[in-house]
């Protein structure tokens, strides 16, 4: 697949696999995990070309989520789809992130 990197299942859990309290905390952890996975694969957040997020309370949590997302994508936004779902893999999860990146395509 060349320089393409697919990442899925990034959620806001602590080291004990317990969901953090609140959307902002979960989103921040999930984005930090995404960032680390991309770096391990030789890419960065600047290389993300598509972002899909899954929300258990899309309308209620979207503003809090966007506030965090904008910290990680301040000047260049990837294509983004936000999907409302009834539940995620662990009880208490509010958000899950999936991304596709093209290593080396982002801003330097």
C-alpha positions as CSV (number, residue, x, y, z in Angstrom):
1,X,0.0,0.0,0.0
2,X,3.0,2.3,-0.3
3,X,3.0,5.2,2.1
4,X,-0.6,4.8,3.3
5,X,-1.2,4.3,7.0
6,X,-4.6,3.1,8.3
7,X,-5.3,3.5,12.0
8,X,-8.5,2.4,13.8
9,X,-9.8,1.8,17.3
10,X,-8.2,4.9,19.0
11,X,-10.2,5.5,22.2
12,X,-9.9,7.4,25.4
13,X,-8.9,4.8,27.9
14,X,-6.2,4.9,30.6
15,X,-3.5,2.3,31.2
16,X,-6.0,0.1,33.0
17,X,-8.4,0.2,30.0
18,X,-10.9,2.3,31.8
19,X,-12.6,5.2,29.9
20,X,-11.5,8.7,30.9
21,X,-14.2,10.9,32.4
22,X,-15.9,13.1,29.8
23,X,-15.7,13.8,26.1
24,X,-12.8,16.2,26.2
25,X,-10.6,13.8,28.2
26,X,-11.4,10.8,26.0
27,X,-10.8,12.8,22.8
28,X,-7.5,14.1,24.0
29,X,-6.3,10.6,24.9
30,X,-7.6,9.2,21.6
31,X,-5.8,11.8,19.6
32,X,-2.5,11.3,21.6
33,X,-2.8,7.6,20.8
34,X,-3.4,8.3,17.1
35,X,-0.4,10.6,17.1
36,X,1.9,8.0,18.6
37,X,0.7,5.2,16.2
38,X,1.2,7.4,13.2
39,X,4.7,8.4,14.4
40,X,5.6,4.7,14.9
41,X,4.5,4.1,11.3
42,X,6.6,7.0,10.0
43,X,3.8,9.5,9.6
44,X,2.3,12.4,11.5
45,X,-1.0,14.1,12.2
46,X,-0.2,16.5,9.3
47,X,-0.3,13.4,7.0
48,X,-3.9,12.5,7.9
49,X,-6.1,12.8,4.8
50,X,-9.2,11.2,6.2
51,X,-10.7,11.1,9.7
52,X,-13.8,9.2,10.8
53,X,-15.1,9.6,14.4
54,X,-17.7,7.5,16.1
55,X,-19.8,9.2,18.9
56,X,-22.3,7.7,21.3
57,X,-23.8,11.2,21.8
58,X,-23.0,13.0,18.6
59,X,-25.2,16.0,19.1
60,X,-24.5,16.4,22.8
61,X,-20.7,16.0,22.6
62,X,-19.8,17.5,19.2
63,X,-18.8,20.9,20.5
64,X,-16.5,19.5,23.2
65,X,-15.0,17.1,20.6
66,X,-14.4,19.8,18.0
67,X,-12.6,21.9,20.6
68,X,-10.1,19.1,21.1
69,X,-9.9,18.1,17.5
70,X,-9.0,21.6,16.5
71,X,-6.0,21.5,18.8
72,X,-4.6,18.6,16.9
73,X,-5.5,19.9,13.4
74,X,-5.1,23.7,13.8
75,X,-4.2,24.8,10.3
76,X,-5.0,21.9,8.0
77,X,-8.2,19.8,8.2
78,X,-8.5,16.3,6.8
79,X,-11.7,15.1,5.3
80,X,-13.8,14.3,8.3
81,X,-17.0,12.3,8.9
82,X,-18.6,12.2,12.4
83,X,-20.9,9.2,12.9
84,X,-23.4,8.7,15.7
85,X,-23.5,5.2,17.1
86,X,-25.4,3.5,19.9
87,X,-22.4,2.0,21.6
88,X,-18.7,1.3,21.4
89,X,-16.5,-1.6,22.4
90,X,-16.2,-0.8,26.1
91,X,-19.0,0.5,28.4
92,X,-18.4,4.2,29.0
93,X,-16.6,5.0,25.8
94,X,-17.9,8.2,24.1
95,X,-15.6,8.4,21.1
96,X,-13.6,6.3,18.7
97,X,-11.2,7.6,16.0
98,X,-10.2,6.0,12.7
99,X,-7.8,7.7,10.4
100,X,-6.0,7.3,7.1
101,X,-2.7,9.0,6.4
102,X,-0.3,9.3,3.5
103,X,3.2,9.4,5.1
104,X,5.1,12.5,4.0
105,X,2.1,14.3,2.5
106,X,1.6,16.8,5.3
107,X,3.1,20.2,5.9
108,X,6.6,20.4,7.3
